[in-house]
Amino acid sequence: MSNKLSDPVMEVFELSATLADGGAPESVISETVTTLSAVFDRPAAVWRRTDERTAELIDYATPTENEEVPWDGSRPLKRPQSETAAENPDRIVADNHPETLNAETLVAASDRHVLGVGAIETDTLRSSETTAVTALATALGAALDRTAGRKGTDTVQAEAGRSQLDRTDGERGAAGAGPHKANADAAAFRRLHELTVETDGFETTVERLLSLGCDHFGLETGMLARIEDSEYAVEGVVDTTGTYEAGTVVDIGETMCAVTVARETTAPLAAADVATTKHAAHPVADGVGAYIGVPVVVDGETYGTVNFSSPAARAEPFRPGEEEFIKHVAQWVGATIERRRRQTTLERDETLLQAIGDPVYALDPAGRFTFLNKAGRAAFGDATVVGNHVSTVIDEEALAEGQRALDRLAETDSQSETVTLELETADGERRIFENQIGLIGGDRSAGTIGVLRDITDRETQRRQLASFQAAIENAADGVAVLEDGEYVYIDQTHVEMYGFEKKTQLLGNNWRRLYDKDEVSRLEREAFPALAADGVWRGTVTGTRPDGTSFPAELSLTQLEDDRVICTVRDIIDRRERERELELKEQAMDEAAVGIEISDVTGSESEVVYVNRGFEALTGYDRTEMLGDPPRKLEGERTDTESITSLRAAIASETAETVELEYHQKDGTPYWARVSVTPIHDESGTLTNIIQVQQDVTELKERQTELRENKNRYQTLLQAAP
């Protein structure tokens, strides 16, 4: 609905006010509806009446030419089943409407007739425009009443579902009233509209409306009163008698408004002469000659009343147009108070949401940001600007998970769903968030609201703990926790090491069950006193299995601050077997007649880590003199460089090689050795050690030299013989 509520609307007011002089009701309605459509920028204006038999709204008149407005089908629409003048809705957003509109304002008038004005978008139905439509409906209803008086009142009233006999004296008087009365009503509505679209503040506007009402009704006092229990508090007043002022509080039982709100209807209570009504003898009528009042409804509850009165009776009955006027004043007051309350609530809620340290957001049904608090903007930056789609922040997988959460909410009575997702923050860091999401008002079509809680640290700890627990379960060492001597935690390795199958067989049992009496006594004598004194103890134990077999183990005990004890146990049978095997191998190498040298090549430079007794005898070096030194210690000036190069190339290529080298003993004595090198790799295939075996071949080299010399000498003698 466009904002074209100036001169065109005034023209509609004047049109409806001057229709008394001609035309049938049908032409009055049609002409007014057509004018209304032109004013509000292509809505579908329609005048409807309520079918008395089916209680359904049926079209009564529509513009002869009205361009259809395409509807994108973004929300289902449904038309209300029944609206009457008694209910007097000031605004209803309808559903299930023909697919040319997104929303519709329906205003009841003339008892069983409704004026409807469609809108292109629901959020374009502003309160000022709704007020104008309400005033138009009232003015048009008054015009119908006037034309009905000329045409034959019963005919039009029968069409509206109400007989002439049902009408009040005031209505019958208004039906025959002259154009000047209608013009006065139209002028009052025109001024009402002008006041309500101005922005002078609620209190100022209320005062001006009360003054307008006093002038229009010809009464001396106009009030807006708040009613709470039995208290009647004056919030706004125009009073020429000086009886009331703002802030006055009296018992409601002393006012005519007690009768107004006791009727439990939103229709006005109007009495031009209170003395002629059934309330004349009631205490509330004391000092009141004329009275017209109507309840003010806020959020479905009676807030108070708008009322006008005078000590003297009024000469003329209140006209329907006047009753409509006070109803619209009350409707505007109620709607404005509702809006102010909502605004206050929104501002308070927004203040609270802004103060929350976690990101809080709201999305419309299409997934666009409509709100984000300071924490959210700080966390995600420009990506979360209001109007941006949520996909600027989360990936497709997280978006799909969020949609599934919304589906679950729509299918159940749950208030919220929680999903975990990983998001990239404004600084480019990937963080883990817990997203608690809910539907606004419980309706998916209204959008969603959510709170993001950064759980990165907690989730990291959880994952580390899970990884740690998995590592413990798969480790070669058994781990258990004792509390008051009983197992409160134990891993599967510990269970199986002591010959059991399930953790439940040991949980809750005392540690003494795993050792024989002698071992229990020893541990109580040696281990636990040391644990109490130092907080730790480590030593070897002999565990006993249910089948009676025993095994050696290395046990480590650590005291925690809460007096619990962590037990780590390692079966050392395999280690002892490996140690025995190594001892045998080392003994064999030590007793070997050849020299054996083992070097560690994992560091930046090779160093000797082992030599046997044969090496000591061959080289003259003591073991302690070799350990930690590079294996080049035996090389000298007479060592063949080509053979050394060949040997080092084999080591670099991690292959075996055998060469003959002339080395030097500790005292400098040269000797010949046949040197074989063999690379050693660990389980991963990495070169870790080089084993060098030396066999003394000095005597062999000397014989070879002697043989060469003898051969050469014999050849020389033979060549010299005649």
VOGU-3710 file (C-alpha; in Angstrom, 3 decimals, decimal comma):
1> msnklsdpvm> 0,000/0,000/0,000  1,610/3,286/-0,984  1,726/6,376/1,166  -0,839/8,422/-0,793  -2,997/9,536/2,110  -3,350/13,287/1,632  -5,693/14,995/-0,814  -7,068/11,756/-2,378  -8,178/10,491/1,016  -9,792/13,808/1,781
11> evfelsatla> -11,642/13,474/-1,495  -12,981/10,100/-0,385  -14,142/11,576/2,906  -15,909/14,391/1,111  -17,365/11,958/-1,413  -18,853/9,726/1,285  -20,125/12,739/3,207  -21,960/14,198/0,206  -23,494/10,956/-1,092  -26,652/11,609/0,864
21> dggapesvis> -28,224/13,514/-1,985  -28,389/10,812/-4,587  -27,880/7,347/-5,900  -28,888/3,908/-4,806  -26,811/2,124/-2,173  -25,222/-0,019/-4,867  -23,928/3,031/-6,748  -22,749/4,649/-3,505  -20,726/1,553/-2,659  -19,344/1,025/-6,154
31> etvttlsavf> -18,258/4,621/-6,588  -16,588/4,742/-3,194  -14,774/1,433/-3,686  -13,492/2,550/-7,076  -12,213/5,796/-5,566  -10,586/3,876/-2,724  -8,755/1,611/-5,173  -7,355/4,615/-6,983  -6,167/6,226/-3,744  -4,244/3,248/-2,399
41> drpaavwrrt> -2,049/2,492/-5,399  -3,677/-0,550/-6,985  -5,073/-2,587/-4,098  -8,140/-4,738/-4,576  -10,744/-2,744/-2,674  -14,007/-4,568/-2,061  -17,207/-3,965/-0,101  -18,552/-7,189/1,376  -21,519/-8,236/3,408  -21,971/-11,189/5,749
51> dertaelidy> -24,301/-13,894/4,507  -26,846/-14,400/7,296  -27,228/-18,127/6,610  -23,582/-19,178/6,111  -21,769/-16,459/8,121  -19,348/-16,088/5,206  -18,132/-12,846/3,686  -19,311/-12,441/0,099  -18,271/-9,778/-2,399  -20,869/-7,053/-2,706
61> atpteneevp> -19,089/-4,589/-4,977  -15,652/-4,338/-6,579  -14,005/-1,839/-8,925  -14,934/-2,276/-12,553  -11,274/-2,158/-13,555  -8,544/-3,320/-11,223  -5,074/-4,453/-12,316  -4,092/-7,741/-10,691  -1,021/-7,742/-8,497  1,121/-10,890/-8,942
71> wdgsrplkrp> 1,558/-12,973/-5,814  4,706/-15,046/-5,313  2,907/-17,599/-3,151  5,415/-17,154/-0,335  2,790/-17,655/2,364  -0,623/-19,354/2,530  -3,577/-17,020/2,882  -7,021/-17,691/4,326  -10,075/-15,450/4,451  -11,793/-15,095/7,853
81> qsetaaenpd> -15,097/-16,908/8,123  -17,116/-14,083/9,615  -16,623/-10,464/10,587  -19,492/-8,211/11,668  -19,921/-4,633/12,771  -20,346/-5,801/16,347  -16,837/-7,286/16,257  -15,551/-4,225/14,428  -12,062/-5,379/13,475  -9,720/-2,497/12,846
91> rivadnhpet> -7,243/-4,663/11,015  -7,218/-8,293/9,928  -4,527/-9,899/7,792  -6,381/-12,539/5,831  -5,400/-15,908/4,299  -6,565/-18,056/1,384  -7,354/-15,029/-0,739  -7,431/-15,077/-4,564  -3,844/-15,083/-5,731  -3,600/-11,382/-6,530
101> lnaetlvaas> -2,814/-10,152/-2,994  -0,495/-10,823/-0,110  -2,588/-9,217/2,631  -5,895/-7,543/3,294  -7,352/-5,027/5,735  -11,001/-5,666/6,639  -13,086/-3,045/8,443  -16,631/-3,732/9,614  -19,329/-1,098/9,115  -23,074/-0,836/8,650
111> drhvlgvgai> -23,691/-3,851/10,927  -23,218/-6,619/8,348  -20,978/-4,977/5,800  -17,177/-5,044/5,584  -14,827/-2,792/3,638  -11,718/-4,666/2,495  -8,546/-3,118/1,110  -5,888/-5,452/-0,233  -2,170/-4,750/-0,175  0,764/-5,856/-2,288
121> etdtlrsset> 2,908/-6,703/0,736  1,912/-7,439/4,324  4,502/-5,098/5,806  3,099/-2,149/3,873  -0,106/-2,058/5,976  0,855/0,899/8,127  -1,221/1,904/11,134  -1,970/5,362/9,763  -3,354/3,833/6,574  -5,402/1,321/8,553
131> tavtalatal> -6,862/4,209/10,536  -7,765/5,984/7,289  -9,471/2,878/5,905  -11,411/2,562/9,162  -12,564/6,147/8,912  -13,534/5,637/5,273  -15,584/2,583/6,159  -17,401/4,505/8,864  -18,096/7,436/6,585  -19,332/5,117/3,879
141> gaaldrtagr> -21,513/3,297/6,379  -23,037/6,616/7,397  -23,627/7,465/3,751  -25,426/4,144/3,306  -27,594/4,921/6,298  -28,515/8,257/4,794  -29,280/6,854/1,349  -31,229/4,076/3,025  -33,418/6,724/4,608  -34,295/8,118/1,198
151> kgtdtvqaea> -34,673/4,795/-0,585  -36,519/2,918/2,085  -34,656/1,958/5,197  -36,083/-1,531/5,521  -34,828/-2,515/2,065  -31,169/-1,737/2,752  -31,306/-3,012/6,317  -32,810/-6,268/5,127  -29,867/-6,607/2,736  -27,598/-6,108/5,720
161> grsqldrtdg> -29,468/-8,778/7,680  -31,131/-6,375/10,139  -34,771/-5,175/10,224  -35,975/-1,628/10,741  -37,591/-2,700/14,016  -34,143/-3,534/15,414  -32,850/0,015/14,968  -32,561/2,497/17,816  -34,216/5,887/17,956  -30,809/7,454/17,442
171> ergaagagph> -30,225/5,397/14,288  -33,641/6,238/12,921  -32,962/9,906/13,610  -29,606/9,736/11,898  -31,112/7,969/8,903  -33,243/10,986/8,195  -30,687/13,582/9,219  -29,762/16,298/6,808  -26,505/16,624/4,919  -25,090/19,086/7,460
181> kanadaaafr> -24,954/16,338/10,120  -23,178/14,001/7,722  -20,786/16,769/6,786  -20,039/17,289/10,489  -19,298/13,593/10,931  -17,090/13,567/7,847  -15,248/16,650/9,053  -14,666/15,017/12,435  -13,287/11,886/10,787  -11,140/14,020/8,539
191> rlheltvetd> -9,681/15,826/11,551  -9,282/12,502/13,410  -7,196/11,221/10,543  -5,090/14,361/10,443  -4,356/14,141/14,163  -3,483/10,450/14,149  -1,014/10,726/11,274  0,823/13,630/12,899  3,897/12,898/15,017  3,333/15,126/18,032
201> gfettverll> 3,486/12,351/20,615  0,865/10,106/22,158  -0,177/12,332/25,083  -0,525/15,429/22,888  -2,554/13,544/20,275  -4,855/12,076/22,948  -5,508/15,543/24,332  -6,321/16,882/20,863  -8,619/13,928/20,117  -10,467/14,475/23,394
211> slgcdhfgle> -10,841/18,154/22,555  -12,081/17,235/19,074  -14,581/14,814/20,593  -15,897/17,396/23,058  -16,442/19,822/20,191  -18,028/17,196/17,949  -20,393/15,825/20,604  -21,082/19,179/22,220  -20,028/17,817/25,630  -17,858/19,362/28,333
221> tgmlarieds> -15,602/16,503/29,451  -13,512/13,996/27,501  -11,305/11,405/29,175  -8,966/8,510/28,577  -9,037/6,387/31,723  -7,031/3,339/32,776  -8,998/0,717/34,721  -7,202/-1,729/36,999  -9,379/-3,775/39,316  -11,564/-1,170/41,024
231> eyavegvvdt> -9,298/1,800/40,316  -10,264/4,341/37,673  -7,186/6,434/36,802  -7,481/9,461/34,514  -4,575/9,442/32,032  -5,760/12,167/29,681  -8,536/14,720/30,102  -10,158/17,789/28,589  -12,639/19,148/31,141  -14,208/22,590/31,076
241> tgtyeagtvv> -15,978/21,855/34,379  -12,693/21,507/36,262  -13,863/18,289/37,917  -11,090/16,016/36,652  -7,401/16,353/35,925  -4,751/13,906/34,720  -3,657/11,643/37,543  -7,015/11,633/39,317  -7,846/8,180/40,723  -11,358/7,253/41,858
251> digetmcavt> -13,332/4,072/42,421  -14,731/2,843/39,122  -18,052/2,252/40,840  -18,470/6,021/40,951  -18,335/6,414/37,150  -20,563/5,601/34,183  -17,595/3,687/32,770  -18,390/0,906/35,240  -21,489/0,200/33,135  -19,512/0,558/29,882
261> varettapla> -16,957/-2,145/30,700  -19,412/-4,408/32,548  -21,308/-5,093/29,305  -18,304/-7,072/27,916  -18,692/-5,603/24,444  -16,642/-3,139/22,440  -19,754/-1,284/21,260  -20,202/2,253/22,630  -22,561/3,021/25,494  -24,396/6,191/24,413
271> aadvattkha> -27,098/8,103/26,302  -28,063/11,622/25,259  -30,164/11,863/28,419  -29,024/9,493/31,149  -32,135/10,297/33,180  -34,300/8,511/30,587  -32,253/5,265/30,684  -32,363/2,277/33,008  -29,226/3,626/34,667  -30,957/6,794/35,898
281> ahpvadgvga> -31,301/5,538/39,467  -27,789/4,100/39,590  -25,194/6,022/41,638  -22,972/6,253/38,578  -25,537/8,523/36,907  -25,269/11,108/39,630  -24,218/14,400/38,045  -24,138/12,951/34,502  -26,654/14,295/31,990  -25,188/12,956/28,719
291> yigvpvvvdg> -22,602/10,224/28,254  -20,913/8,292/25,464  -18,076/5,880/26,168  -16,388/2,849/24,683  -13,845/0,328/26,027  -10,202/0,601/24,977  -8,861/-2,870/24,221  -5,124/-3,560/24,391  -3,742/-6,989/23,541  -7,209/-8,524/23,818
301> etygtvnfss> -7,830/-7,165/27,324  -9,839/-4,149/28,481  -7,364/-1,387/29,199  -9,839/1,322/30,113  -12,261/3,647/28,326  -12,499/6,696/26,133  -15,557/8,636/27,254  -17,261/11,994/26,901  -19,872/13,440/29,216  -21,649/16,555/30,371
311> paaraepfrp> -23,702/17,446/33,452  -26,578/18,463/31,190  -28,504/16,192/28,840  -27,945/16,473/25,123  -30,826/17,640/22,926  -30,247/15,093/20,149  -29,568/11,345/20,315  -26,070/10,235/19,386  -25,850/9,459/15,681  -24,254/6,258/14,298
321> geeefikhva> -21,517/8,422/12,808  -20,749/9,796/16,259  -20,653/6,306/17,740  -18,293/5,250/14,972  -16,141/8,280/15,704  -15,605/7,372/19,373  -14,998/3,730/18,447  -12,203/4,766/16,112  -10,699/7,050/18,707  -10,646/4,094/21,132
331> qwvgatierr> -9,250/1,795/18,450  -6,444/4,225/17,668  -5,660/4,622/21,369  -5,637/0,841/21,907  -3,521/0,181/18,818  -1,060/2,914/19,774  -0,694/1,625/23,338  -0,138/-1,882/21,948  2,482/-0,535/19,579  4,173/1,453/22,358
341> rrqttlerde> 4,181/-1,629/24,574  5,644/-3,738/21,816  8,235/-1,073/21,109  9,161/-0,882/24,787  9,367/-4,664/24,959  11,430/-4,787/21,782  13,795/-2,102/23,039  14,152/-3,865/26,379  14,656/-7,221/24,696  17,137/-5,748/22,243
351> tllqaigdpv> 19,071/-4,173/25,112  19,200/-7,557/26,811  20,149/-9,329/23,594  22,861/-6,779/22,853  24,287/-7,344/26,330  24,548/-11,114/25,837  28,116/-12,194/25,234  27,110/-14,890/22,734  26,008/-14,078/19,160  22,199/-13,788/18,942
361> yaldpagrft> 20,530/-13,571/15,535  17,130/-13,555/13,855  16,311/-14,646/10,306  13,260/-14,040/8,161  11,519/-17,038/6,505  13,795/-16,643/3,477  16,912/-17,002/5,657  17,987/-13,345/5,640  19,370/-11,640/8,746  16,885/-9,300/10,429
371> flnkagraaf> 18,829/-8,895/13,682  22,294/-9,559/15,024  23,632/-8,391/18,369  27,016/-6,793/19,008  28,664/-10,102/19,862  27,490/-11,536/16,541  28,765/-8,589/14,522  32,094/-8,741/16,333  32,401/-12,470/15,638  31,375/-12,531/11,980
381> gdatvvgnhv> 31,817/-8,971/10,688  30,232/-7,689/7,474  29,000/-11,156/6,445  26,108/-10,786/8,879  24,844/-7,380/7,749  21,063/-7,249/8,103  19,583/-8,326/4,786  22,375/-10,771/3,925  21,504/-14,437/3,561  22,692/-16,816/6,258
391> stvideeala> 24,664/-18,736/3,606  27,251/-15,925/3,759  28,237/-17,329/7,150  27,603/-21,100/7,068  28,313/-23,745/4,447  25,791/-25,959/2,671  26,162/-28,856/5,112  25,506/-26,653/8,152  22,628/-24,960/6,334  21,048/-28,344/5,599
401> egqraldrla> 21,448/-29,392/9,243  19,725/-26,182/10,321  16,832/-26,873/7,956  16,466/-30,368/9,408  16,330/-28,848/12,896  13,561/-26,483/11,767  11,670/-29,422/10,267  11,838/-31,223/13,614  10,583/-28,117/15,418  7,672/-27,781/13,009
411> etdsqsetvt> 6,696/-31,426/13,554  6,959/-31,442/17,357  6,084/-29,280/20,356  9,743/-28,590/21,109  10,679/-24,979/21,801  14,193/-25,245/20,370  16,711/-27,533/18,716  20,471/-27,556/19,222  22,942/-28,368/16,456  26,738/-28,160/16,367
421> leletadger> 28,458/-26,481/13,450  31,851/-25,117/12,488  31,963/-21,489/11,319  34,648/-19,146/10,058  34,860/-15,976/12,144  35,754/-12,494/10,930  39,463/-13,088/11,665  39,469/-16,183/9,443  39,611/-18,691/12,304  37,471/-21,818/12,216
431> rifenqigli> 35,516/-22,133/15,483  33,001/-24,694/16,739  29,599/-23,331/17,785  26,542/-24,790/19,445  23,519/-23,310/17,647  20,305/-23,254/19,698  17,564/-22,406/17,216  13,837/-21,763/17,651  10,817/-20,560/15,700  9,673/-16,992/16,299
441> ggdrsagtig> 6,264/-17,223/17,905  6,291/-20,958/17,232  5,532/-20,237/13,568  8,072/-21,072/10,879  6,572/-18,458/8,562  7,522/-15,749/11,079  11,219/-16,587/10,911  13,758/-18,053/13,294  15,881/-16,887/16,203  19,045/-18,476/17,470
451> vlrditdret> 21,921/-18,230/19,922  25,447/-19,292/18,992  27,674/-20,461/21,823  31,390/-20,875/21,114  32,276/-24,358/22,368  35,620/-24,643/20,610  37,631/-25,047/23,819  35,109/-27,431/25,327  34,854/-29,461/22,132  38,625/-29,533/21,767
461> qrrqlasfqa> 38,944/-30,824/25,326  36,231/-33,391/24,664  37,969/-34,608/21,529  41,327/-34,687/23,283  39,797/-36,651/26,136  38,204/-39,076/23,686  41,526/-39,453/21,890  43,315/-39,909/25,211  40,839/-42,544/26,329  41,185/-44,340/23,001
471> aienaadgva> 44,965/-44,221/23,359  44,731/-45,618/26,877  42,451/-48,425/25,764  44,832/-49,358/22,942  48,087/-48,849/24,853  50,384/-51,684/25,901  50,279/-50,370/29,473  47,295/-51,005/31,708  45,727/-47,975/33,420  43,414/-47,932/36,438
481> vledgeyvyi> 42,168/-45,472/39,076  41,771/-46,402/42,753  39,495/-44,651/45,224  39,656/-45,876/48,815  41,524/-48,900/47,497  38,806/-49,886/45,002  38,883/-49,675/41,219  36,643/-46,848/39,910  38,200/-46,883/36,436  40,125/-49,577/34,614
491> dqthvemygf> 41,024/-50,035/30,964  40,793/-53,245/28,972  44,576/-53,728/28,815  44,769/-53,771/32,618  41,849/-56,217/32,752  43,384/-58,678/30,285  46,884/-58,397/31,750  45,579/-59,781/35,056  43,665/-62,597/33,356  40,118/-61,178/33,333
501> ekktqllgnn> 37,756/-60,606/30,392  35,483/-57,711/31,369  35,987/-54,434/33,219  32,934/-55,144/35,383  34,828/-58,065/36,935  37,224/-55,610/38,592  35,298/-52,327/38,970  34,372/-51,887/42,631  36,887/-54,551/43,718  39,944/-53,977/45,927
511> wrrlydkdev> 43,423/-53,953/44,344  44,535/-56,742/46,721  42,551/-59,202/44,593  45,299/-59,065/41,945  48,233/-60,144/44,155  49,033/-63,000/46,518  49,384/-62,428/50,265  53,148/-62,020/50,240  53,010/-59,430/47,437  50,162/-57,546/49,148
521> srlereafpa> 52,197/-57,383/52,346  55,270/-56,155/50,474  53,323/-53,425/48,661  51,675/-52,290/51,893  55,110/-52,193/53,514  57,097/-50,578/50,694  54,878/-48,936/48,093  52,094/-47,182/49,986  54,250/-45,457/52,637  56,437/-44,066/49,828
531> laadgvwrgt> 53,319/-43,025/47,919  51,994/-41,155/50,969  55,328/-39,426/51,510  56,397/-38,619/47,947  53,169/-38,851/45,946  54,695/-41,440/43,586  56,114/-44,971/43,687  57,567/-47,138/40,963  58,778/-50,699/41,157  58,373/-54,271/39,994
541> vtgtrpdgts> 55,559/-56,503/41,190  54,332/-60,020/40,622  50,703/-60,171/39,591  48,511/-63,219/40,139  45,845/-64,308/37,657  42,583/-66,150/38,521  44,047/-69,370/37,065  46,905/-69,221/39,574  49,631/-68,196/37,139  51,812/-65,206/37,896
551> fpaelsltql> 53,721/-62,689/35,811  56,277/-59,946/36,454  55,159/-56,352/35,888  56,387/-52,835/36,356  53,919/-50,842/38,494  53,723/-47,051/38,785  51,493/-45,371/41,419  50,652/-41,620/41,425  48,686/-39,873/44,200  46,095/-37,263/43,032
561> eddrvictvr> 44,905/-34,232/45,025  41,529/-35,856/45,695  43,280/-38,887/47,250  42,612/-41,077/44,251  45,519/-43,122/42,896  46,420/-43,684/39,244  47,930/-47,116/38,599  49,982/-47,834/35,487  51,155/-51,397/35,000  53,364/-52,892/32,288
571> diidrrerer> 53,884/-56,587/31,683  57,671/-57,019/31,556  57,814/-60,685/30,539  58,469/-59,727/26,924  60,933/-57,067/27,982  62,866/-59,513/30,154  62,933/-62,001/27,319  64,217/-59,319/24,982  66,786/-58,229/27,555  67,956/-61,843/27,953
581> elelkeqamd> 68,202/-62,217/24,210  70,218/-59,027/23,977  72,465/-60,178/26,789  73,178/-63,399/24,921  73,891/-61,534/21,698  76,151/-59,073/23,471  77,973/-61,947/25,189  78,451/-63,641/21,830  79,789/-60,460/20,281  82,080/-59,785/23,208
591> eaavgieisd> 83,611/-63,231/22,922  83,997/-63,051/19,135  87,601/-63,119/17,807  86,917/-60,215/15,446  86,523/-56,552/16,334  82,935/-55,308/16,337  81,988/-51,630/16,379  78,399/-50,278/16,313  77,745/-46,626/15,418  74,574/-44,556/15,870
601> vtgsesevvy> 73,806/-42,548/12,717  70,510/-40,924/13,824  72,231/-37,720/14,954  73,943/-35,018/12,961  77,207/-37,020/13,177  77,873/-40,719/13,648  79,162/-41,822/17,043  80,312/-45,146/18,452  77,861/-46,748/20,883  79,426/-50,218/21,268
611> vnrgfealtg> 82,704/-52,055/20,819  83,489/-55,613/21,890  86,550/-57,032/23,601  87,910/-58,220/20,249  87,909/-54,568/19,095  89,793/-53,540/22,232  92,428/-56,260/21,653  92,811/-55,367/17,983  93,059/-51,582/18,307  94,467/-51,085/21,778
621> ydrtemlgdp> 91,618/-48,710/22,639  89,566/-49,260/25,782  85,775/-49,313/25,324  85,323/-46,072/27,280  87,796/-44,335/24,942  85,696/-45,164/21,900  82,111/-44,595/23,078  80,764/-41,263/21,824  83,613/-40,697/19,351  83,286/-40,858/15,557
631> prklegertd> 84,338/-44,155/13,957  87,092/-42,348/11,917  89,404/-42,500/14,932  91,338/-45,474/13,479  92,131/-43,857/10,130  95,668/-42,598/9,463  97,922/-41,118/6,788  98,549/-44,530/5,185  94,820/-45,408/5,033  93,788/-45,798/1,398
641> tesitslraa> 91,471/-42,906/0,489  89,808/-44,772/-2,367  88,779/-47,628/-0,059  87,509/-45,143/2,542  85,454/-43,393/-0,151  83,995/-46,727/-1,283  83,136/-47,614/2,328  81,432/-44,284/2,996  79,471/-44,513/-0,263  78,102/-47,872/0,861
651> iasetaetve> 77,078/-46,383/4,206  75,374/-43,447/2,447  73,495/-45,798/0,139  72,618/-48,023/3,115  74,192/-51,113/1,527  76,695/-53,697/2,798  80,358/-53,404/1,733  83,711/-55,092/2,459  87,112/-53,462/1,919  90,658/-53,882/3,224
661> leyhqkdgtp> 92,069/-50,881/5,056  95,275/-50,054/6,822  94,259/-48,709/10,271  96,385/-47,507/13,182  96,295/-48,813/16,711  96,238/-46,507/19,728  100,060/-46,441/19,886  100,310/-45,669/16,165  101,208/-49,162/15,029  99,658/-49,827/11,610
671> ywarvsvtpi> 97,665/-52,951/10,948  95,592/-54,319/8,116  91,902/-55,124/8,608  89,252/-56,566/6,383  86,317/-54,220/7,214  82,686/-55,174/6,552  79,865/-52,633/7,131  76,183/-53,569/7,497  73,284/-51,011/7,786  70,610/-51,525/10,502
681> hdesgtltni> 67,055/-50,119/10,064  64,227/-49,673/12,565  60,625/-50,883/12,118  59,763/-47,862/9,971  62,709/-48,527/7,634  64,844/-45,640/8,882  68,632/-46,189/9,053  69,657/-46,117/12,722  72,994/-47,957/13,099  76,054/-49,217/11,206
691> iqvqqdvtel> 77,772/-52,424/12,324  81,453/-52,561/11,393  83,302/-55,873/11,730  87,132/-55,885/11,545  89,199/-58,986/10,894  92,969/-58,642/11,402  94,669/-59,533/8,076  98,100/-58,050/8,838  99,940/-61,393/8,629  98,111/-62,238/5,409
701> kerqtelren> 99,080/-58,888/3,953  102,719/-59,448/5,029  102,855/-62,932/3,390  101,292/-61,508/0,253  103,935/-58,808/0,219  106,719/-61,360/0,795  105,403/-63,572/-2,014  105,297/-60,607/-4,389  108,849/-59,681/-3,499  110,115/-63,292/-3,968
711> knryqtllqa> 108,313/-63,558/-7,284  109,833/-60,358/-8,503  113,328/-61,503/-7,378  113,028/-64,868/-9,153  111,863/-63,177/-12,349  114,892/-60,890/-12,231  117,309/-63,829/-11,776  115,756/-65,757/-14,642  116,016/-62,781/-16,939  119,728/-62,386/-16,032
721> ap> 120,671/-66,056/-16,665  122,655/-66,801/-19,975
//
